[in-house]
Amino acid sequence: MFEAVEELIGEHADLEKQLADPAVHADQARARRLNKRYAELTPIIGAYRAWRQNDDDIGTARELAADDSDFAAEVKELEAAREGLTERLRLLLVPRDPGDEKDVILEIKAGEGGDESALFAGDLLRMYLRYAERTGWKTEMIQSNESDLGGYKDVQIAVKARRSPAGGAGETGQGVWARMKFEGGVHRVQRVPATESQGRIHTSAAGVLVLPEAEDVDVEVNANDLRIDVYRSSGPGGQSVNTTDSAVRITHEPTGIVVSCQNEKSQLQNKEQALRILRARLLAAAQEEADKEASNARRSQVRTVDRSERIRTYNFPENRISDHRVGFKAYNLDQVLDGDLDPVIQACVDADSAAKLADSQS
């Protein structure tokens, strides 16, 4: 069943030899690439060796049990452990998203519902910030456009994992993208808005877009393809915030992608942040072009921020959260909004792994 692992063992041993060669580390890009692959294979090899050791132990215990019935209980324990070891190895062999270890740029946009939608966008932002804090990720505000009542018309943040010495983000590729990619889509809220005087429940929506953050080696941006405009930044209601042309708008002419940034005080800083978002969007576009499956998943995140195209509903009167893709439902919405998002995301991860496992065995 796990014949392919024998080939991975050979690759793992070869990588170990290469990484032991000081000359390899003179080329940092190559060393980083080898370290990443080595880190990916190590848990698979470890799980396979544990599975094989269990198999040998079962054989030995059965031989002993044939002569001494006292060993029968040990045989049962080892056979029970085998199920868990087999399942773990199966999951580790599930085809992985090559971007799982990447950091992400998270965008939240208010949709239908006016001021209430903007307030909900602010609630989602706080939820993700608290979840990142619980998970040990770092966050950075890139760009925000606040509403008059304190919510957000749109906001972008960078979310980064803390790296291991090998350059990876954990045993099973648990980088930020590995979990946050399931957050992309339309999020619907049902509650009584703060502005509602008669206590009626309103439904509104906000869109979440999750992009794997591109490194310089992922996307090449030709300066000749960019049109850069500068203008004065402004706050809610058009009130002037700056007296200099520090805001930057970059148009990538071959694709028509437009990115604006005005949060930073200097034009140079705003340009750097805008380029960062542009690279992430170009990477997503390149992945769509190369991979039909990735394209379908990417397009399904946010087509229009419409209440009917929702992936998840946040029902305040019932304290209920429902993920409509996997049938997840729980009555701890207050805790989820405080950052306890892992069970919701894990339900999506498990469903995705099960689908990939089924595909790989068909």
N, C-alpha and C positions, 0 to 999 in steps of 0.2 A: 504493500500500500504506500510505503514511503520510500520507494526505490530512488526517487529523484534526489533524496537527501544525500546519498552517497556522492553524487557529483558536487553538491554544495560543500561537503566535507573536504573534498580535494581543493576546491576554490578557496575555502577558509584557510587551509594549510598554506596554500601558495601566497595568499595575502599576508599571512603571518610572517613568512620569509621575506617578502618585499618590504614590509614595514620595519623589519629588523635591520635593513640596509640603510646606513646613514645617508647614502647618496640619494635615496628616494626623497628624503626630507629637504633636500636642497630645492626641490620643485614643490612649493607649498600647495599649489593647486592640485597636483597629482597626489600628494600625501593626504590632503583633505578628502579627495575622492576615494582613495583606498581605505582611509580610516572610516569613512561613512559606510562603505560596503561591508567592511569587517564588523562594524557595530551592528549592521543589519543581520548578518549571518550568525553572529555569536549566540544569541538566544535560541535560534533554530537548532544549532549544533548541540547546545547544552540540553535542550528538550529531547532531542533524538537520542542522545547518549543515555539520558535518564530512562527513556522508553525502552531502549535495548537492555539496559541493566535490569529493569523490572522484569523483562521477558526471561533473562537468564536466571534471576532470583526465583521466578515462578517455577521454572524447570527444576531447579535444585530443591525447592521446598516440596514439590510433588514427589520427587524421588525419596526424600526423607519421610514424607507422609506415608509412602507405601510400606515402610518398615515400622514407622511409629506414628500412630494416629494423633498424637499430641501436636504434630505439625500441620494438621488439617486446617486449624484456625489461621495459621500463618499464610497458607495458600489462599484462603478466602480474602484476607486483608490485602495481599499483593494483587489479586485479581481485581478487587475493588479499586485499588489505586491505579491500576492500568487504564481504567476508563477515563479518569481525569487526565492522566499523562497523554493518552491518545487524543483527547479533545484539545488539549493545549497545543499539541504539535500540529493538529489539523488547522487550528486558528492561525498559528504562526506561518503556515504554508499558504494561507489565503493570499492571492495576488494583492499587492499593496499599491496604493496610490503613490506614485513617485514623489509627489509634493507633500506627503504627510508630515515631514519634519520642518516644513517651512513656517516662518512667521506669517502673520496676516495683517492686512489693512481692512478694518471693519467700518462700513459705512451704514448709517442709519438715517432714513429719510421719512419725514412726516408725510402722510398720505391723506386719504379721505377722513374728514372729521374736524378740519380746521384747527383751532387752538388745542382742542382735546387730543388730537393726533400728535401735535408737537409736544404736549406734556407727556404723552405715552412714549414718544421717542426718547425723552429724557429719562423715563423710568427704565427703558430697555438699556440705555447707556449705563445707568447706575448698576443695573443687574450684571452687565458684562464686566464692568470694572471690579465689582465685588467678587465675581466668579474668578477673574484673573488673579485677584489678590489671594483667594483661597487656594488656587492652583499653583501659585508661585511664579506666575508670569508677570512680566513688566509691561506697562502700558504707557503710551505717549499720545497726547492730544496733537493732532495734525491740523485740523481745520474744523471750525464750527460756525454755525449761523443760528443764533438764538432767536426764539420767538419773544413777543412782547410779554407773555405771561410766565416766562422762565423755562419753557421747554426748548426744543431744538427743531428748526425747520430741516436742518441736515447737519450731520457731524461725522467726522472721520477720525478714527484712532488707530494707532499701530499697536499690535499685541505681540510680544516676543517671549519665547521660552528661554529658560536659563540652560545653557549648553553644557554637555558633558565634556570631559577632556578630549574624547575622541571626535568631538564635533557634532555628535548626534543629539537627539532630544529624548532618549529613553529607549528601553528595551524593545518595545513594539512600535517604534516610530510615533510615539505620542507627542509629536510637536503640536503647535497651535492649530495648524490646518487640519490635522488628523481628527480633531474634535469640533473645531469651530466651523468647518465646512458645512455641517448640518444645520447651521443657524440661518443660512441664506434663504430668504423668502419673505412672504407677507405675514406679519404678525397682527392678529386681530384682538382688540380689547373690548370687553363689555363691562361697563360700570357707569355710575352716576357721576358725570363731570362736576368739577368744582364750581363751574359756572351755571349749573342747572339748578334753578330755584324750586322746581316742582318735584324733584326726586326721581325723575324718569331715567331709566337705563339707556345709555347711548352705545352705539357700536361704531368704532373707528378703527383705523389701521395705520401701521407704519411698516416701511420696507427695510429689510436688512440685506446688505450685500457684503459677501466675504470674499476677499481676493488674496491668494497667496502672494506674499511680498517677493518681488523679483530682486535678485542680486545682480550686480553689474554683469556677471558672466551669463545670466539668463537671457537678458534682452539688450540688444545693441540699439541705442537711440542716436540717430544721425542728426547732428545739430542743424544741418541744412533742411531737415524735414520739419523743423519747429518754427512756428510763428509765436513770438513772445510779445505780449502787450502788458503795459504797466498802467496802473490807475490808483486813485486814492481809495483806501479801504473805508468802509462805513459800517455802522452798527445797526441795531434794530430801529426801524422807522426812518432810516437814511441819515441819521445823525452822524456827522463827521467824527471819525476817531483819529484820523491821521491828517497831517497837513502836508505830507510828502507822498509821492507816487510810489508807495511801498508794496501795494497789492500786485499780484502777478497772475496773468492768465496765459496758459500755454496751449496752443492748438497743434496737434500732430496731424499735419496736412495729408499724409497718405491714408490715414484711417478716419480723420475727422474727429478724433477724440479730443475733448476740451477739458482742461483741468484748471481750476482757479484756487488760489490760496492767498489769504490776507491776514491770518492770525498773528504772524510774526511781525516784529517791529521793523526789520530791514528787508529790503527788496531781495537781497541775496538769499536770506533764510527762506523767504516765501518761494523763491525760485527752486531751491533745493527740495522743499517739501512737495511742491507741485510736480517736480520731476520724479520724485519717489512714488507718488500716486500714479503718474503716467506709466512708469515702468510696470507697476503691478497690473494696470489695466491692459497694457500691451501683452504682458505675459499670459493673462487670461485669454486674450483674443488669439494668441498663438496656440494655446492649448486647445481652444475650440476648433481651430483650423486643422490641427494634427489628429485630434481624437474625437470621433463622433459622440461617443458616450459622454466624454467630458463636456462636449458642447451642449448636449441635452440637459445635463445636470446644471450647467452654468446658466442656460437660458431659463431654467425652471425656477431660479432663485427669485428674481423680481422682474416680471414682465410689466405689470402695472400695479401700483400700490392700491389695489382694489380690495374691498372687504371680502369679496367672494373667492378670491384666489389666495386663501390663507393656508399656511402650513401649521399654524398653532393658534389656539385661542386662550386668552387670559380672562377668565370670568371672575370678576371681583365679588359679586354678591354671593357666589357659591364657594369662593376661595379655591377655584378649580383651574387647573391648567391641563390642556388637551393638545397632544400632537397628532394631527390628523393623518400623517403619513404612516405611522406605525401603530396607531391605536392606543398610544400611551395616555393615561389619565391619572391625575392625583389631586388630592384636596389639600395641598400645602402651598398655594400660590404665594402667600406672604413670605415663606421661606425661600422659594425659588427666586423671587424678586430681590431677596437679600443675598443672592449669589449661590444658593444651593441648587445649581443647575445640572450637576453631574448625572443624577438618575434619568433626567430627560434626555440628555445627550447620549448616555450609555444605551438607552433603548434604540436610538437611531444607529449607533455604532454596531450593536448586536444584529439589528436587522440587515444592515449593509454587509456585515461579515457573513451572515447566513446566506444572503443572495449570491455573494461572490463564491462562497464555498460550493453552493449548488451548481453554479455555472462551471466551476473548475472540474466538477465530477461528472458533468453531463457530456 
